[in-house]
Amino acid sequence: MKNIRILKKPDISKLSQSILAAGLPVISLALIGGAVWLTTLSSYDLARLTPYIHSIYEHILMSLTLIVGGAMVADIAARDAENNKQD
């Protein structure tokens, strides 16, 4: 029987954790809400609103990119400040 290797949780700063904890649920709710809204549309409305639908999902996914990128930048800044403090 093979041993299962458990990966340890990555160490990220508290600020990064709070950015992700605040942003990811909001993005998830927006995606779920958009999916529910799409299921209620008729085929005519779906065809008519296609450019609008694409822009909605583009906005949601760009927000996801900004949240994850912001958390990464905050983590890099926290690690840099920690390294400068040790020097």
C-alpha positions as CSV (number, residue, x, y, z in Angstrom):
1,M,0.0,0.0,0.0
2,K,1.4,3.4,-1.0
3,N,1.8,6.1,1.6
4,I,-0.3,9.2,0.9
5,R,1.7,12.4,1.0
6,I,-0.3,15.2,2.6
7,L,0.6,18.6,1.3
8,K,1.0,21.2,4.0
9,K,-1.1,24.4,3.9
10,P,0.7,27.2,2.2
11,D,1.8,30.0,4.6
12,I,0.1,33.2,3.5
13,S,-0.2,36.4,5.4
14,K,-3.2,37.4,7.4
15,L,-4.0,40.3,5.1
16,S,-4.0,37.9,2.1
17,Q,-6.3,35.5,3.9
18,S,-8.7,38.3,4.8
19,I,-8.7,39.5,1.1
20,L,-9.5,36.1,-0.1
21,A,-12.0,35.4,2.6
22,A,-13.9,38.6,1.8
23,G,-13.7,38.4,-2.0
24,L,-14.1,34.8,-3.0
25,P,-17.6,34.3,-1.5
26,V,-18.8,37.5,-3.2
27,I,-17.5,36.2,-6.6
28,S,-19.1,32.8,-5.9
29,L,-22.4,34.4,-5.2
30,A,-22.2,36.5,-8.3
31,L,-21.4,33.5,-10.5
32,I,-24.3,31.5,-8.9
33,G,-26.7,34.4,-9.3
34,G,-25.7,34.8,-12.9
35,A,-26.2,31.1,-13.6
36,V,-29.7,31.2,-11.9
37,W,-30.6,34.3,-13.9
38,L,-29.5,32.6,-17.2
39,T,-31.8,29.6,-16.4
40,T,-34.8,31.9,-16.2
41,L,-34.3,33.5,-19.6
42,S,-36.2,32.3,-22.7
43,S,-34.3,31.4,-25.8
44,Y,-35.2,34.7,-27.4
45,D,-34.0,36.7,-24.4
46,L,-30.8,34.6,-24.3
47,A,-30.1,35.3,-27.9
48,R,-30.9,39.0,-27.6
49,L,-28.9,39.6,-24.4
50,T,-25.8,37.6,-25.4
51,P,-23.4,40.6,-25.5
52,Y,-24.7,41.8,-22.2
53,I,-24.3,38.3,-20.7
54,H,-20.7,38.1,-21.9
55,S,-19.9,41.5,-20.4
56,I,-21.4,40.4,-17.0
57,Y,-19.3,37.3,-16.9
58,E,-16.2,39.2,-18.1
59,H,-16.7,41.7,-15.2
60,I,-17.1,38.9,-12.7
61,L,-14.0,37.0,-13.8
62,M,-12.0,40.2,-14.0
63,S,-13.0,40.9,-10.3
64,L,-11.8,37.4,-9.5
65,T,-8.5,38.1,-11.1
66,L,-8.1,41.4,-9.2
67,I,-9.0,39.7,-5.8
68,V,-6.5,36.9,-6.3
69,G,-3.8,39.2,-7.7
70,G,-4.4,41.6,-4.8
71,A,-4.0,38.8,-2.3
72,M,-0.8,37.8,-4.0
73,V,0.6,41.3,-4.0
74,A,-0.3,41.7,-0.3
75,D,1.4,38.4,0.5
76,I,4.6,39.4,-1.4
77,A,4.6,42.8,0.4
78,A,4.2,41.1,3.8
79,R,7.0,38.7,3.1
80,D,9.2,41.5,1.9
81,A,8.5,43.6,5.0
82,E,9.2,40.5,7.2
83,N,12.5,39.9,5.4
84,N,13.5,43.6,5.7
85,K,12.7,43.5,9.5
86,Q,15.0,40.5,10.0
87,D,17.9,42.3,8.2
